[in-house]
Amino acid sequence: MSARALSFGAIAEAYERFRPGYPKELLDLVMTYAGRPVRTALEIGAGTGKATRLFAEHGVTVTATEPDPAMLAELNKAAPANVTTVRAAFEDLRSGETYGLVYAAAALHWTRPEDRWSRVAELLEPAGVFASFGGPVQLADPAVEESVRTARAPYLESDEVPSPDGTAPDEAMQWPGTELQRSPFFVDVQQAIVKRRLTMSAPDYVDYLSTVSAYLQLPQSRRQQAYDAITGGLPETVEIAADIIVHLARRRAE
């Protein structure tokens, strides 16, 4: 696992405080797709537990895996009783137990591509469901977005994680749906979008940026300079487009 993937532990508390959570609409979408009760789930890269709590609080017994001890400690502060936490990267999980649902919340791109889908399939019950969801948190006002882009440019060209398989942003099917469609292990691949708009204060938005891996890779002094420059280009409050892109697939019957 890359250093960038493991950079979040230093800001675990900020990650929990300033990253948006997940709405019940997302849970309903996954459960409707499943078409049957989902009693057990394995979460890949649970972070501080934002998606963990969504599923656990609606009756799913969740095994939440996370390789970073600081992120896992933050998750454990508010984990419901039906959550079991495991400190492990996805690649290090032992196969054997299977689940009705395997899911990843803004974490799948950190997993190793070579055997990603065969491992997911091994962890799913027959006809079990895989779900991946996440998406960029973007400034809704194009003028404010351009101001931030200009302020950020001396420090970072982009703060987004590029598509792992090179899929262009304007393609109808986005990653990981593109890989799922090619995988021999899955059928009924679907993509859906949960629309979401948020309002943040300018300081909270910059605090959100402090949890984004691209900034965490900068030296501390340059990172603070970038935050200061961005702050100068923001109004007091900002509107955020934080749509959740959801990919769903079903394990192919053997």
N, C-alpha and C positions, 0 to 999 in steps of 0.2 A: 504494500500500500504506500502511496506517495506521501512525501512530507506535507504537500498541500492538503491532502485528505486528512492528515492528522494534526492540522494546525488549529483546530477549533477548541481544543481543551483549554487553552490559555484564556479564552473569552467565553467559557461555558455559561456563566451567570448572565452575561450580556446577550448571549444567544437565546437563552430562555426568555429574557425580558423583552427583547426588541424584535425577534423574528415573529411574524404572524403565525397564529395557530391554524387549525383546519376546521372548517364548518361541518355541521351534521349533514349537509347536502352531499358532501363527498362520501361519507359513510353510506348514505342511502343509495348513492350511485353504485358503489361496490356491491352492496348487498342485493340490489335489484339484479345486477349482472349475474351474481352467483346463483340466484334462483332457488336457493335452499338455505337453511340455517347454517351460518358459519360459526362454529364453536371454538376453533383454535386457529391461531395465527402466529407466524414467525415474521418478525420485523427485521429488515436488513438495515443496519446503520441507524439506530433509533435516536441518536443525538440526545437531546434533553427530554425527549418523550412527548413532544407535541402531538404527533400522530398516535403514539402509544395510548395516550389517555383517551383520544377520540374513540378508538375501538374498544378499549377495556371498559370504559364507562358505559358502553352499550352492550355489555354482556359477553364479549369475546375474551377468551383466555389467551393472553399474548405472551410469547417468549420474545423479549426485546434484546437484540444483540447490538453491541457497540464496542469498538476496539479502544476508544479513548477513555481512560479511567475518570478524568475530570467531567466529561460529558455524562458518563454513566452515574457518577455521584450526584450530579444535578437531577438526572432522571429519577433516581431513587428517593429524592426528597419528597416527591409527590406521586409516587407510583401507586396505583390502586392495588388491592390485595390479589387480584387475579392477573398480575403481571410478574413474570419471572425475568430477571435481567441476567445476561450472560456477557462477560467481557471477552469478545472475540470478533475478529474480522470475518466477513462472510466466507472467505476462502478457507478459514480454519475450522468452520463448523463441521462436526461429525455427522455424517448421514446416518439414517436409521429411523429416527422419529419423523413422522410426516404430519402435515397440517392442512386444514381446509383452505387456508389463505396464506400466501407469502406476499409481503408487500415491502416497498421501499418508498420513503418520503424524502425527496430531494437528496437521495444518497446513492442511487444505483450507479451513477456515473463514476463513483469511486471504486467500484468493484472491477476485478480482473476480467477482461473480455473473453479470454480463451475458452474457459469452461463455465461461463456465467449461466447459460441457459440449461445445460445439462444438470448443474448443481441445483438450480431452482426446481427443475422437474423432479429431481430425486427427493426434494423436501416436501412435495405436494402429494396429497391424497389423490387417488384416481378422480379425474374430472375436477380437481381442485383449481382454485383461481389464483392468478398472479396479478398484482396491481402495482403500478408505479405512478407516482404523482409528484408534481412540483411545478415550478415555473418562475420566471424572473419577476422581481419586484421592481417596477419601472415607474418613473414619474409620468403622470398622465398628461401634463401640460407640455407640449412640444417646445415651447420657448424656455421653460425651466429646464427641461431635459438638455437642450442645447447649451444652456448656460453652465450646467454641471459638467457636461462633456468637455467643454472648453477649459473649465477650471481643472478638471482631472487630467487633461492631456499631458502636461509635463511629467506626470507621475505614472499614469497608466493609460494605455491606449484603449483598453476595454476592461470592465470588471466582471464580464460574464464568463461562464464556463462554456466553451465551444461544444457543439454536438459531437459526441464520441465517434460517430461514424461519418461525420462530414455532411450530414443532411442539411440542406439550406433552410433558413428560417421561413421561406415562403412555400415550402413543400407541404402538400396536404397532410401527409402522414409524417409525423415527427418521430425522432428517436425517443424511447426505445421501441416504439411500434414498428419501425422499419426493420429492426433486428428480429423482433418477435415474428413478423410475417415470414422471414426467411428461415426461422428455426424449425427443425423437424419435431420439436417437442411440444409445440403449442398450436392451438386452433382458435378460431373466433376472436381474432385480434380486433379490438375496438379502441377508438380514441374519442375522448369527450373533453369538454372544457367547462369548468365551474367558474363563472364570471365573479369577480370580486373587486370592489373599489374600497379603498381605505383613506383616511385622513390622518396625517402625522404632523406633529410639530417639526420644525426644522432640526432642532437638536436630536429628537428621536429618530429622524431619518438618518442623520449622520451616525448615530449610535447603531442603527441597523447596518449601515455600511461597514461599521467596525467588526461585524460578524461575517463579512464576505471574504472568501478565501483569497481573492486577488489582492486585497489590501493587506491581509495578514502576511503575504509574502514580501511586502516592502520592509526595508529597514525602519525601525521605530521612528526615527527623525523624519524620514520622507513620508511615512504614513501620516504623521500628525500634520505635516505641511499640506498634504493632499486634503485631509479633513478640513483644515482651516480655509483652504482655497474654495472648496465646495460650499462650505457654510456661507461664504461671502456671496455666492450666487443664488441663494435660496430665499424665498419669502418666509414669513413667519410660520405659515403652515403649507403643507404640500399635499396634493391629491396623488394617490398611488394606484396604479393598475397592477393588481396582484392576482391575475387569473391563474387557476390551477389546471394544468394540462394533465389529464388522467389517461393512462394506458392500461387496458385490461386484456387478459388472455386466459384460456383454459388449457390445462394439461391435456395433451392428446391421449386418447385411450390406446392402451398397448394392444 
